[in-house]
Amino acid sequence: MMARMTFLAAEGCLFSGISGLIDAFSIANLWYRALNKERSDSLFETEIVTVKGEMVTAHGGIRVSP
């Protein structure tokens, strides 16, 4: 069963906090598949959401789309 990890991006947030966690879950998926070569599934699915479902601007002008 795959776990869904949902990250809330708010106006002015520090995007590195979100992207770093997404990277960590992606690395976990890569290791899982490398250690279980007969499997093609993933352990984690990640998604970014915003309160209104619209693009927000993170700190430093980074545009984040849900």
C-alpha positions in Angstrom: 0.0 0.0 0.0 1.4 3.4 -1.0 1.3 6.3 1.5 0.3 9.7 0.2 2.3 12.6 1.6 0.6 16.0 1.1 2.5 19.2 1.6 0.8 22.6 2.1 2.5 25.5 0.4 1.4 28.8 1.8 2.2 32.3 0.5 5.7 33.3 1.6 6.6 29.8 2.8 10.2 28.5 2.6 10.0 26.1 -0.3 13.2 24.3 0.7 11.3 22.8 3.6 8.8 21.2 1.1 11.2 20.3 -1.7 13.7 18.7 0.8 11.0 16.4 2.1 9.8 15.5 -1.4 13.4 14.7 -2.3 13.7 12.5 0.8 10.6 10.5 0.0 11.8 10.2 -3.7 15.1 8.8 -2.5 13.2 6.3 -0.3 11.3 5.2 -3.3 14.5 4.8 -5.3 16.1 2.7 -2.6 13.0 0.6 -2.2 13.0 -0.3 -5.9 16.7 -0.9 -6.0 16.5 -3.3 -3.1 13.3 -5.0 -4.4 14.2 -5.3 -8.1 11.1 -7.4 -8.8 8.9 -4.5 -7.7 8.0 -1.4 -9.7 5.7 0.2 -7.2 6.6 3.0 -4.8 6.2 3.4 -1.0 5.3 7.1 -1.1 3.4 9.4 -3.4 3.9 13.2 -2.8 1.8 16.1 -3.7 1.8 19.9 -3.1 -1.4 21.6 -2.3 -2.4 25.2 -1.5 -5.3 26.6 0.6 -7.2 27.9 -2.5 -5.8 25.5 -5.0 -4.0 28.3 -6.8 -0.4 29.1 -7.4 1.4 30.8 -4.5 4.8 32.6 -4.3 7.2 31.2 -1.8 10.0 33.2 -0.1 12.5 34.4 -2.7 9.9 34.7 -5.5 9.7 30.9 -6.2 6.3 30.2 -7.8 4.7 27.0 -6.5 1.9 25.3 -8.3 -0.3 22.8 -6.5 
